[in-house]
Structures are given as structure tokens and as C-alpha cells.
Amino acid sequence: MKFILIIFLLCFPFSNVIFCQVRNLADITKEEALKIAQEKESIGDKKEATRYFNHVASICWENKSYDCATQWFEKSMQLNKEIGNENGVMMLHNNIGMICADKKEYQKAISHFEYTLAGRKKTKDKVGMISSLINLSVCHNNLQQYTQSIQRLEESLEYARQMSDANQMRSCYGMLAETYDKANNSEKSRYYFDLYRLFHEKVQKDRDIKAKIEVEKSKFEAEKANLIAKDLASDKKIKELELEVKEKELSFKDFSLRAKDEELKDTKDSNQILFSQKTKAELAQIAAEKEKEVKNLKIKQIESQQDRQRIIQYALIIGVSLLILFLSVLTLRYREKRKSNDLLNERNNAILTQQDEIMAQKDYIFSQNQSLVKTLDELNYKNEQITSSIEYAFRIQSAMLANPTLLQKFPTDDFFILWKPRDIVSGDFYWIAEKGNKYILAVADCTGHGVPGAFMSMVGSSLLDQIIHDKEIHSANLILDALNEGIFTALNQKDTKNRDGMDIALIIVDRNTKTLEYAGANNSLYYFQNDTFFEIKATKFGIGGTLKNRDNSDRKFVANIIDVSIPTCFYLFSDGYADQFGGAENRKFMSKNFKELLTKIYQSPAQTQRKILNDTINDWMGKKENQIDDILIVGGKIDF
């Protein structure tokens, strides 16, 4: 399937230079055009100067003087920029890109084609966009960048579909089939090749139908002209013409008969002259020459027979020699085959011995396989039981997360939760409560993930219920202090030296004071106000493990108060999103990229933000990477 070159030539209209459309330029030489261009530029007529510079570049291009062509196209581009001819600049980028492609400098060609594509998108020139996208696809293809090539072709295909252009769709399908074939994706290649073949047949049928229409149209026009001619000619005129034709035919026949008579007469006279000139002496000489020819033929016949006899003798000698050689080779081969048979018999005996040993081993392996199958069935059963238990635990964990009624009451006009456990159950959890005029929201990342993380999340959720509902502690930093002490006590960390715990970000939104109070353990708070991004960094230690700092002072968390009387977008999150590996270089997504992504999307509706965040991390992981940690992001907009 060699579609690329064919479609490349069909779809790239830039083989003819765009600006040399004035016919009288074709008669102007390169030197004359350059002189005129420089004169026009000197008097300030830059628009006319560009036409002649383009003509000079075109002549260089036709002669494959690529550097020369590029030089004068760039000169023309400079003048077009000065006069504000953006369309001219765009098309000149296209020409220079084509020259780079001719020189196999595909990366440079891509930058020029990208410029042209951007311009055509501004003008909504779909035909031009298709051309530019196919140009880019061919360059990426030559650089073996098949993913980028396929993306360009799919975008081009979409525009072709919008235009219902079957011919362009056929070209795109053909190039996609070729590109997927190079990328070793035979299934996709066959799929697009079938589409290419289908659209090729459609285009051919359309052309055949148009051709038939043109033929029928021609017949109709001819019949119409004939009818008009018949209508115009009167019966009298027709009779006069018929009489004139008959008279001319009779005159021609009479002339032909006279010419035949003259020819016969000349032939007869010539024969008489030739006969009289043949004397008896000449006839005798002819007879002697004939007799000499007969003698020469007899001599040649005798020589031919002698040559044939010599050939037969040589053939017999060669045949006997070949027969002797053949018999010698046959005898030698027979002896070698006999030796080989003896050796083969010895090997067969050894193989039979080994076969008995193999059969004994086969019986042993079969018995082992039976035992392994039984063990595997038991493992599968246990695995199903464990998986079923974990899935049930997931339902329990989901039920223990924030009450949907409370989520709806949270003082935001837009709210989303992106929760992606690495395994079935998660070590990340969110928690929400309503106390009078205050709403408390927490996002926590427990030590571990899967079942251990889920157990820790249940402990954390239970302790938050006790602290806020039973102990009536409603200050962000004091809640974290109490949670730290609760984890330390619940896990008996003083005696066991256990260091498990969690990182957490907690906010309290007060409707009366229109404030947001924040405290965090290793998990920061991001928020936007007046189109400005803010970050409040968390305290640099987590919940659990110890109650003391290194200097033996008590660990205390710090609270921060934010005025949210103006619209405020906030985000609480675990570290799973930023730490996820992926991308072309298999690196972490990083907090920097996470912040930049939030800056781009924070003004969108909440569910749109959730979809973008989810799609972005899935694309980042791709098919090569697995999720390495639980992911949790909670975001909303407070607008009193």
C-alpha cells in the first residue's frame, strides 16, 4: 500500500508557485525579474516588488536551486509583512515549507506548515486546512512520527467529512491505512484500507456517471443541431443540392475512366519497348548464370552434409563422456548414502533409548500438572472470595463517605469530587459535616492504599465524627491536634512504634462571617480570587506517629483565615494526582503542571473541571503506565 507519494502529489497544490499568476511574468527571465523587483522596491511599490521576487524564487525552485528559491521567498515575505499582507505571508510559509520537504528537512517544513495551518484556521478555509494537515502528516510520516501523522490525518478527515468531499476522504483513508501499516498496526491498516477501497469505488462511479452525462449531453446537442439544420433547410434547397452532388459524381466517374485508359496505353507501350530490347545474347547470358547458380547449390548441399556428419560424431563423443561421468557420480553418491544410512541407524537406536526416558518423564510431568491444576483451582476460588470481600468493603467504604444531603448543603454554587482508588478500596477519603452556621470539609490521604489504606480511612473518619460531633471541637487547627492524638492513641503508637497515619487538608466555611478557616498536615490549599492563584502551604508534618517535635515540644497545627466574601474557587487534594507517572518520558505529572491545569479550568463548570482532570490523568498514564496511588480531588466555588 504505497499511498503516501501519490496522495502527497495530489494534495499538495504548492508545486506551482502561488504568486506567479500574472501571465506576462512567464516571459520574463530571472535576471530581468530581479532587476524589476529591486526597482519597484526602491520606489516604494512593495506590492509589485513581491510579485517579481516571487517569480525569481519560482524559477530557482523549478531549477531545483532550493537555497536561491528560499532566499527570494523570504525577501518577498519581509515585504508582505511590511505592507500587512497576512495572506501573502501565510502562503509564502507554505512555499518555503514545500522547499524544505523537497530537501528532506521535514522538521523545518513542519514549522512553516504549522504557520500556514494557523492562518487558514483563522479564515476558516477548510480546503486549505485539509491541504496543510496532509502536508504535516507526510512530514511526520517521513520522520517516523506515526502518532502525530495519524492525528493530522484524522483532523483532515473530519474537515473532509464536514464538506462531504468523498475524494478527500478517500485520500485520508488511504494515507491512514499506509501510516498504520508502517506503525505495525495491521488491524487498523486493514480497516482504513477497506474504507479507502470503498470510497475509491464511489469516486470512480461518480466520475463514470459524470462522463456518461457529458456523452449524453453531447449527443443531445448534436441531435439538437441536426434538428435545427433540418428545420432551416427547405425542400427546394435539398433537391438542388442532391442534383449538384449527382452531377459531380458523374463528372468524377468520367474523369476516372479516361485516366484508366491512359494508364493501360502507357503500360502496353512500355512492354513492347522492353521486349524489343531483350536480344538473344542477353537471353543466353541469363541461361548461363542460372546454370552456374545450380552448380553452386549442389556444392553447398555436399558441404552441408559433411558438416552434419561431423556434428553427429562430436555429439556421440560428448554423450559417451557425459554418461561415464554420470555413472561415476552415481557410484560415489551410492557409497555416501550407504554410509549415511549406517550412521542414521545408529542415531535412531539412540533416539529410541531417549524416547523411553522422555515417556517416563512425561508421565511424571502429567502427574505434576494434575496437582498444579488442582492447586490453581483452589487459588482461583480463594482469589474470587477475597475479591468479593474487597468489593463488599468498597460498598461499605462508599457508604461511609460524605452524606449526599450534606454535600448538597455545602455553601457552594458549584462542586465536584474526583475519587479514583488505585485498588478496589482506597486509602484516600473525604469527610463533611454541618455544625450550625459552619460547614467542615476534610480531604485525607492515609498511609498505604488498598485494604490497609481503607482500614486507616475508616479509623480517621470515625475519629473525625467523635472530635466534631461528640467533643464539639470546631476550629481547624484544634481538630487536627485532636485527630493526631486520637490516631496516636488508637494505634497504641507509644508502645508499638507504629508510624502509620495520614496527610490531611481541612477547611471550615462560616456563613455568618463569610470566612474560610484552613489547617493542613502536609496537604496544601489552592484557591482563586479575582483571577489570581493563591496557595496556603500545610504544616510540614502528618497526622499520627508521634505527639512531639524533635526538640520535644508539642506538635501543634496552624490555622489560616481567608475572607471569602468575594467569589472564591478552592481545591483540596491528595498527592496521588501530581505523583502519577506517565507522559512521553515516563515522569511524574508534578505539582507545577497540576497548578497550571487548575489555572486553565477553574472558571469552567464543576463537572466540566472534573472531566478535564480525569481525562488529563488518563491520557498522561496512557496504556503503558498503571495508577501508582489513590487519587482524590475536591473542588468548589464559594459565592455568598
N, C-alpha and C positions, 0 to 999 in steps of 0.2 A: 504493500500500500504506500506508494510514493506520491502522496497528495501535496506535500508541502511546497515543492518547487513550482508545481503547476498553479496552485492557488496563489502562491506568492506573486507570480507574474500576472495573474488575472486581477488580483485585488489591489495591486499597488499602482495606482494611476500616476505615480510620480516619475515614471520613466521618461515622460515628456515634461519638460520644464514648464511650470505653470504660467510664468510671467511673460514668456515669449509668444504672445498670442497675436501680435500685430504682424500681418503677413509680410509687409515690406522689410521687416528685420531679417527674413530668411536670406535675402540677397546681400546682406552686409557682412563683411569679413570681421574676424575677431579684432584685428588692429583698428579698423575703421570704427567699430562699435565702441572700443575702449576710448578712442580719441573723442568721439561724440559725447560719451558719458562724462568724461572729465571736463569737457567744455560746458555741458549742462550744469554740472555741479558748481563750476566756477562762477556761473552767472546766477546761482541760487535756485535753479529749476531742479530740485531734488527728485521730484516725482518722475520726470522724464529720464533723469540720470539713472534711476533704479532700473528702468526698462532696458537700457543699454548695458548696464553692468550685469543684469540677469542674462542677456544674450551672450555676453562674453563667457560667463560661467557655464552656460549651456553648451557652447562649442567645446570648451575644455572637458566637460563631462562626457560628451559624445566621443571625444578622442581619448577617453579614459585617463585624462590628466586630472586626477582627483584633487590633489593639493591646490592646483590652479582654480578648479571649479569652486572649492570651498572658500578660497581667498576672496573671490569676487561676489559669491553669495553673501559672505559675511559683511563685505563692504555695502552691498545693497541693503542688508538687514539694518546696518547702522543708520543709513539714510531714512529707511522706513520708520525706524524708531523716532528719528528727529522730526518727521512730519506727522507722527501719530498714526501711522497706518498699521494698526494691530493685526488686521487680517493678513497683510503682506508679510509681517514678521512671523506670523504663525505658519504660513505656507513655506517660507524660507527655511524655518526649522525642519519642516517635513523634507525638503530637498536635501539639506545637509545630512539629515538622518539617513536618507536613502544612500547617499555617497558613503557614509560610514559603514552601512550594511554591505555595499559593494566591496569595501576594503576589509570586510570581516571584522570591523571594530564594533561589535554588536553592543557593548556596554555604552559606548558613546552614542550609538544610534538610538538606544532606549531613551536617553535623557532628552534628545531632540523630539522623538515621537511623543514622549510624555507631555512636552510643552504644547505640541500641536493638538493632542487629545484634549488637554485642558481648555484650549481656545474653542475647539469645536463643541465641547460640552456647554460652554457659555452661550454659544449661538444656537444650541440645540440642533446642530447639523448631524442627524442620525446616520446618513450615508457616510459622511466624513468620519464620524466616530467609529463606525464599523471598520473602515479602511485603516484608521490609526491603531485600533485594537488588534487587527490582524497583523499589522506591521510589528507591533510589540510582541505578539505571540511568536512570530517567526524568529525574532531576535532571541527571545528566551529559549526557544527550541534549539537554536544553534549553540547556545551556552549550556545546553542540557539542564536548564531550569524548567523542568516539565510542569511542576506545580503552578508556577507563575504563568506559564504558557497556557495551561488549561483554564486558569482564572480569566485571562484575557479573552480566550475563545468563548467561554460561557457568557461573558458580558456582551461580546459581539453578537452571539446567538440570540440573546434576549432582545437587543435592538432590532435584529432581523425579523424576529417574531412579531414585534410591535408593528413593523412595516408590512408584515405578510409577504416578505420577499423570499420566495422559495429558492431562488438561485443563490442568494447569500446564505440562507440556512443550509443548503446543500454543501457549500464551501466550508462552512463552520463544522458541519458534521464530519466531513472528510478529514479536516485538519485535527479534529478531536480524536478520531479513530487512529490517525498516524501517531499523534503525541502519546496517547495511552499505550500504543504498541511499543514505542520507544521506552516508556516508563515501565514496561513489563507487566502491564495490567491487561491481559488478553480478554478478560470478560468485558470490561468497559470498551475495549477496542472493537470487539465484535458487535457490541450494542450500537455504537456510533457508526460503524461501517454499514450495518443493516439500515440505519436511518439515512445515511448518505446514499446508499443504493436506491432506497425508496424515493427520495427527493430527486435523485438523478433521473429516474424513470419519469417522474412527474414533470420535470423541466423539459425533458425530451418530448413528452406527449404534448405539452403546451406549445413547444416550437413547431411540432408536426401540424398541430391544429391551426396555428397561425399561418404556416406555409400553405396548407390546403385552402384557407380563407383567401390568401393572396392569389392562388391559382384560380379559384372560383371567381374572384373579383376581376382578374384579367380576362377570363372567358366572358364574363358578363359585359365588360367594357367592349370587347371585340364584337360580341353579338349586337351590342347596342350600336356600335359604329356601323356595322354591316346593315342593320335595320335602317339607320339614318340614311346611309348611302343608297339603299334600295328605294327608300321613300323619295329621295331627291331626284333619282333618275327617272325620266319619263319613258314610256314605252317607245316612243318615236326615236329617242336618242339611242336606246338599247338596240333597236333594229339597224340603225345606221352604223353603229359600232360593229355589230355582227357581220354586216356586209363588207365593211372595210377589212375586218380580220380575214374573211374568206378570200378576198382579192389578194391580200398579201401572202396567204398560204399558197395560192395557185402560182403567183409570181415566183415564190421561193422554189417550188417544185420544178418549174420550167428551168430556172437557173441551175438547179442541181443536175437535171438531165443533160443539159448542154456541157456541164463540167465533166460528167462521166464519159461522154463521147470523146472529148478532147483527150482525156487520160488514156482511154483504150487505144486511140490512134497513136499517141506518143509511145506507148508500150510496144505496139506492133512494129513501128519503125526501128526502135532500139534493138529488138530481137533480130531483125533482118540484118542490121549492120554487124552485130556480134557474130552471127552465123557466117557471114561472108569473110570475116577476118580470121576464122579458125582454119588454117591451112593444114594439109596432110602432114607436113613436117611436125607441126605442133602436136598433132594427134599421136604421131609415132613417139615423140618425146614423152608424152604423158604415159603411154603404154609402157615404155622402158622404166620410168620411175615407179610405176605400180609393181612391175616385176621385181625391182630392187627392194621394195618395201616387203614383199612376200618373203624374200630370202632372209632379210634381217629378222623377220618374225620367227622363222624356223630356227635360226641360230639362238635367239633369245630363249626359245622353248627348250632347246637342248641344255643350255646353261642353267635354266631354272630347275630342270630335272636333276642335274648334278648337285646343285645346292640343296635340294630337298633330301637327297640321299646322304649328304654329309651331316645335315641336321639330325636325321634319324640315327646315324651312328653315334653322334655326340650324346643324344638323348638316352640311348641304351647304356652308354658308359656311365653317365651320371646316375641313371636309375639303379644300376647294379651297385654303384658305390654307396648310394643312399640306403639301399636295402641292407648292405653289410653293416653300415653304421647303425641303423635302426636295430638290427639283431644284437649288436654288441651292447647298445644301451639297454635293451630289453633284458639281456642276461644279467647285466650289472644291477638293474633295478630289482630283479627277482632275488638275487643274493641279499641285497639290502633289506628287502621286505621280509625275507626269511629270518634275518637277524632281529628285525623289529618285532616280529611275531613271537619269537622266543622271549624277548625282553617283556613284551606285553603280557605273556602268560605268567611270568614271574610277578609282575605288578598286580595282576588280577588275583593271584593267590594271596598277596599281602593285603589287598583291599578286602577280600573275603574275611580275613582274620580281623581286620579293623572293624568290619561291619558287625561282626558278632559282639565286639566290645561296645560299639555305638548302640546296638539294640539293648544291651544291658543298662547302659547309661540312660537311654530313652525311657525305659521302664521306671528307673529311679526318679527322673525328672517329672514324669507323669504323676507319680505319687506325690511329689513335692508340690506340683501345680494344683492338685486337688486340695491339698492342705492350704495353699495360698488363697485359692478361690473361696474356701470356707471362711478364712480369716478376713478376706476383703469384704465378704457379705456382712460379717459381724461389724466391721469398721463402718461400712456404709449405713447400717442400721443405727449404730451409735451416733454417727455424724448427723443423720436425719433427726434423731431425738434431740441432740444438742442444738441444732439449727432451729428446730421447732420451739425449744425452750427460749432461745435468744430472741426469736421473733415475738414470742409472747411477752418477753421482758421489754421489747421495744414498745409494744402496745401499752404496757404499764407505764414506761417512762414518758411516752407521748401524753398519756392521761394526766401525769403529774406535772407536766409543764403548765405554763400560764393559762388561767381560765379565760376562754374566748370572750366572756362577758366583760371581764376586766380589761382585756386588750381593746375592746371597742370603746370603753370609757376613758382610755388613756387620752390626755388632753392634746391630741394632735389631729390635724385635718387630713393627714396622710401618713401611713405607717406600713412597714414591711419587715418580715423576718426571713432570712435565708439560712436554713439549718441543713447541713449536709454531713451526716455521720460518716466516718471513714468505714466503719463496720455497720452491722445492723443496729446496734445501740451506740450511744455517744457519751463521751466524757464532757462535751460542751452542753450547757443548759442555760435557759433564760428563766427569769422569775419576776413576777409583777404583783403588786399589792396596792390597795386603796385604803388610806387612813385619813378620814375627814376630808380636808381640802388638799391633801397631799397624795401624789402617786409615786410609788417607788418601783424602779425598774433596774434589774441586775442582769449582766451577761457574764457567765463564768466559764473558765477553761480548766477542768480538773486534771490532776496528774493521770497520765495514761489515756487510753481510748478503748473502745470495745467494752467488754464486760467489766474490767476493773474500773475504767473511767465512769461507766454507768452507775456502779455502786457508789463511787465518790460523789457523783452528781446528786444521787438520792440523799446522801448524808448532808450535803451542802444545802439542798432545797429544804430539808426538814429543819436544819438549824436556822435558816432564814425565817421560817414560819414561827419558830419559838422566839427568836430575838425581836421580831417586829410585832407579832400578834400577842404573844404572851408577856414578854418583858417590856413591851411598849417603848422600844428604842427607835427613834425616828430621825436621827442625824446620820449622815452618810459615813463620816469617819468613825463614829461610835459603833455603828452597825458592823463595819469591817473589823474593828477591835474585838467586838464580841464574837464574831464569826471565827476569827483567828484563835481565840481562847477556846471556843467550842470544838473546833477541829482538833486542837492540841489535846483536849481532854477526851473527846470521843474515841480517838485512835490511840490513847494511852502513850503519846509520843515521848513523855518524860522517861518512861521505863524501856520502851521498845526501840527508841532512837529512830522510829519511823519518820520519814521526811515527806510523806505524801501530803497533798493539799490542793490548792487551786490558785489561779490568777483570776481577778475579777474587776469589773468596772460597774459602779453603782451610781444611779442618779435619783434625786428626789425633786419632782416638779411641784411647786406650790402655786395653786390657782390664785390665792389671795395676794401674795406678794409678787407674783409673776417672776419668780426666780427659779433657777435650776441649781441644785447643790450636787457636787460630784466628789467622789472619792474612789481611788483605784489602787489595786495591787498588781503591778506590772502591766496592766491594761489601760491604755490612754483613752481620752475622749476627744473625738474630732467633731467640730461644728462650724457652720457657716452663718455669718450675719452680714448684711449689706454687701453681698457678693464677695466676702473676704473669708479665707480659710483660717481657722484657729485650731490649735492643739493644746490640750492640758495634759501634761505628762503625769503618769501614775507614780506612786511611791515605789521605790526600787526594791521591794521585797514582796513575797507572795503570802498567801494565807496558809497557815499550818507549818509544822516542822519545829518551830521554836517561838517563845514569847519574848526573847531577849535579843538585843543587838550584840555586836561583837564587843562593845565596851560595857556590856552587862546592863545597859539601860533598857527600859521597857520599850517594846516596839509599839509605835503609835502611828496611825494613818492620818493623813491631812485632808481636810475638806476644802473645796473651792466653790465660790458662789458666782453664778452668772446671771445677769439681767436678761430675761427672755421676754420683755415687754414688746420687743420687735420680733418679726418672724425669724425663727431660728431652726436650721436643719441640723440634727445631731446624729452621730453614729457610734454605737458600742459594738465591739467585735473581739473575737479570739485571734490568736496568731496563725491559725491554720491557713487562711487565705494568702497572706504575704509569704509564708514559708513554703508554699507549694512549688515543687519542681516542674519544669516544662520549658516550652519555647524551643527555638532552633538550637540553642547552646546548652540545653538541659540545666538551667539555672533557676534559683528561687525567683518568685514573682516580685518580691521585695516591697517594703512599706512605701517607698518613693512612688512606685508605679500605682500602688493602691490609692495613695493620696491624689495622684494626678487623675485617676479614673473617677474618683468621687467628685473632683472639681468639675469634670466634664458633665456629670449626670445628675448632680444634686438638685437641679431645678426641674427635672423630669418627674412625672407622677411616680409614687412609691413602687407600684407593681412593675412599672417600666424599668426603674432602677434595679429592682430585684432580678428581672430577666437579663438585663445587661451584665450584672455582676455574675450571674450563674453561667451565661453563655461565654463570658470572657474567660473564666477559670477553666471551663470545659475545653475551650479552644486552646488555652495555654497548656493543659495536660495532653491534649491530643489522644492518639491511640497508643503512644509509646509509654506514657507515664501513668502510674496509679496514684490515687489520692493517698498522701502520707499522713494526714492528721484530720481530726474533725474540724469542720468549718462552721462558724456561726457569726452572722452579721445582723444587727437590729438597727434600723434607721427610721427616722420620722421627722415631721415638721411641726413645730410648736408655733401656733399663731393665735394669740389671745385676741 
